[in-house]
Amino acid sequence: GQETMIGIAPQYSELNWTGLSFTPEQFKTVTSIDKAAWEEEFKSHDAHFELLSYHMPQELIDTKAALEQRLAAL
């Protein structure tokens, strides 16, 4: 596997593509991380996290923060 922003993901060569017409280029396209899109996604979560923070487990807040840090490092 390969370390990504969201964890470890398999590489193209690690999967069995027998009987499928799916190129390495297609795999790269569907597994790529769009940094700008993820930044917008996290921004859209901010209001919900603030609204629900009283009832939200700290682990979710910590997970979001960790993902944002990993994204910033890209």
Backbone as CSV, one residue per row, in Angstrom:
resi,resn,N_x,N_y,N_z,CA_x,CA_y,CA_z,C_x,C_y,C_z
1,GLY,0.810,-1.192,0.000,0.000,0.000,0.000,0.853,1.255,0.000
2,GLN,0.194,2.342,-0.177,0.850,3.644,-0.220,0.147,4.566,0.767
3,GLU,0.940,5.299,1.539,0.382,6.253,2.497,-0.245,7.415,1.733
4,THR,-1.481,7.744,2.083,-2.176,8.887,1.491,-2.685,9.775,2.614
5,MET,-3.316,10.859,2.243,-3.872,11.773,3.228,-4.890,11.068,4.137
6,ILE,-5.610,10.128,3.581,-6.670,9.471,4.347,-6.287,8.089,4.862
7,GLY,-5.035,7.727,4.723,-4.570,6.434,5.217,-3.838,5.664,4.135
8,ILE,-3.711,4.371,4.340,-2.993,3.528,3.384,-3.971,3.024,2.325
9,ALA,-3.575,3.189,1.067,-4.398,2.747,-0.053,-3.553,1.849,-0.951
10,PRO,-4.184,0.861,-1.586,-3.416,-0.018,-2.470,-2.929,0.733,-3.704
11,GLN,-1.817,0.276,-4.239,-1.316,0.795,-5.507,-1.917,-0.035,-6.633
12,TYR,-1.892,0.495,-7.824,-2.466,-0.190,-8.982,-1.933,-1.611,-9.109
13,SER,-0.627,-1.758,-8.955,0.015,-3.064,-9.150,-0.355,-4.082,-8.076
14,GLU,-0.926,-3.641,-6.993,-1.283,-4.542,-5.895,-2.685,-5.133,-6.040
15,LEU,-3.419,-4.684,-7.031,-4.787,-5.156,-7.237,-4.860,-6.097,-8.430
16,ASN,-5.832,-7.003,-8.411,-6.036,-7.952,-9.500,-7.008,-7.336,-10.504
17,TRP,-6.516,-7.021,-11.679,-7.321,-6.383,-12.712,-7.757,-7.375,-13.794
18,THR,-7.622,-8.668,-13.549,-7.981,-9.690,-14.526,-9.424,-9.502,-14.981
19,GLY,-9.612,-9.429,-16.297,-10.947,-9.300,-16.868,-11.479,-7.876,-16.885
20,LEU,-10.699,-6.943,-16.387,-11.148,-5.552,-16.355,-10.275,-4.697,-17.260
21,SER,-10.877,-3.746,-17.884,-10.148,-2.814,-18.738,-10.013,-1.498,-17.978
22,PHE,-9.040,-1.454,-17.083,-8.842,-0.284,-16.226,-7.354,0.003,-16.184
23,THR,-6.952,1.094,-16.791,-5.531,1.406,-16.954,-4.940,2.065,-15.705
24,PRO,-3.616,2.042,-15.603,-2.969,2.760,-14.498,-3.320,4.251,-14.493
25,GLU,-3.489,4.838,-15.672,-3.857,6.250,-15.759,-5.254,6.488,-15.186
26,GLN,-6.182,5.581,-15.489,-7.535,5.698,-14.941,-7.507,5.554,-13.419
27,PHE,-6.721,4.612,-12.938,-6.593,4.401,-11.496,-6.060,5.659,-10.822
28,LYS,-5.039,6.259,-11.430,-4.461,7.479,-10.863,-5.506,8.596,-10.808
29,THR,-6.312,8.694,-11.846,-7.344,9.730,-11.896,-8.362,9.562,-10.768
30,VAL,-8.834,8.350,-10.564,-9.893,8.147,-9.563,-9.375,8.091,-8.130
31,THR,-8.078,7.931,-7.955,-7.535,7.865,-6.596,-6.736,9.106,-6.210
32,SER,-6.669,10.079,-7.100,-5.892,11.283,-6.793,-6.610,12.137,-5.745
33,ILE,-5.834,12.915,-5.019,-6.358,13.814,-3.993,-6.389,15.223,-4.579
34,ASP,-7.581,15.798,-4.649,-7.742,17.174,-5.116,-7.696,18.072,-3.882
35,LYS,-6.538,18.678,-3.651,-6.323,19.456,-2.429,-7.352,20.572,-2.279
36,ALA,-7.610,21.315,-3.325,-8.567,22.425,-3.253,-9.969,21.923,-2.908
37,ALA,-10.363,20.813,-3.498,-11.691,20.259,-3.209,-11.790,19.813,-1.755
38,TRP,-10.727,19.187,-1.243,-10.735,18.760,0.159,-10.746,19.954,1.099
39,GLU,-10.031,21.019,0.751,-10.043,22.225,1.590,-11.455,22.797,1.679
40,GLU,-12.150,22.840,0.554,-13.537,23.319,0.546,-14.441,22.392,1.355
41,GLU,-14.219,21.100,1.228,-15.016,20.130,1.985,-14.860,20.350,3.481
42,PHE,-13.632,20.515,3.938,-13.402,20.744,5.364,-14.022,22.055,5.829
43,LYS,-13.953,23.093,4.996,-14.586,24.369,5.348,-16.086,24.186,5.524
44,SER,-16.689,23.368,4.664,-18.137,23.146,4.759,-18.515,22.396,6.035
45,HIS,-17.576,21.713,6.634,-17.835,20.977,7.876,-17.752,21.865,9.105
46,ASP,-17.037,22.993,8.996,-16.778,23.831,10.167,-18.046,24.240,10.909
47,ALA,-19.058,24.712,10.200,-20.293,25.158,10.850,-20.983,24.003,11.564
48,HIS,-20.984,22.839,10.949,-21.614,21.667,11.571,-20.857,21.242,12.825
49,PHE,-19.551,21.245,12.740,-18.743,20.875,13.900,-18.969,21.860,15.039
50,GLU,-19.062,23.140,14.709,-19.293,24.151,15.743,-20.675,23.978,16.365
51,LEU,-21.672,23.754,15.537,-23.041,23.580,16.014,-23.179,22.341,16.893
52,LEU,-22.496,21.277,16.531,-22.636,20.003,17.236,-21.530,19.741,18.256
53,SER,-20.633,20.683,18.441,-19.454,20.439,19.273,-19.790,20.001,20.695
54,TYR,-20.898,20.454,21.226,-21.273,20.076,22.588,-21.503,18.569,22.699
55,HIS,-22.055,17.969,21.648,-22.393,16.536,21.667,-21.401,15.672,20.890
56,MET,-20.446,16.295,20.259,-19.539,15.558,19.381,-18.380,14.948,20.165
57,PRO,-18.104,13.674,19.923,-16.955,13.046,20.587,-15.653,13.747,20.188
58,GLN,-14.773,13.902,21.122,-13.490,14.559,20.870,-12.710,13.848,19.769
59,GLU,-12.899,12.530,19.652,-12.190,11.765,18.626,-12.520,12.267,17.214
60,LEU,-13.772,12.666,16.976,-14.136,13.191,15.655,-13.458,14.533,15.387
61,ILE,-13.411,15.364,16.393,-12.742,16.656,16.268,-11.252,16.439,16.002
62,ASP,-10.657,15.510,16.741,-9.233,15.202,16.565,-8.949,14.614,15.181
63,THR,-9.837,13.755,14.701,-9.669,13.142,13.386,-9.731,14.198,12.293
64,LYS,-10.692,15.093,12.395,-10.803,16.178,11.407,-9.538,17.033,11.417
65,ALA,-9.055,17.379,12.592,-7.842,18.198,12.703,-6.640,17.474,12.098
66,ALA,-6.523,16.183,12.346,-5.406,15.406,11.805,-5.469,15.349,10.279
67,LEU,-6.664,15.160,9.733,-6.811,15.133,8.276,-6.471,16.490,7.665
68,GLU,-6.879,17.557,8.329,-6.558,18.896,7.832,-5.047,19.136,7.847
69,GLN,-4.376,18.644,8.870,-2.917,18.784,8.942,-2.241,17.985,7.831
70,ARG,-2.741,16.777,7.588,-2.164,15.951,6.526,-2.381,16.593,5.158
71,LEU,-3.551,17.198,4.970,-3.838,17.878,3.712,-2.911,19.074,3.528
72,ALA,-2.689,19.828,4.586,-1.815,21.002,4.511,-0.387,20.614,4.133
73,ALA,0.010,19.404,4.486,1.368,18.937,4.197,1.548,18.497,2.737
74,LEU,0.457,18.376,2.008,0.560,17.945,0.594,1.162,19.027,-0.273
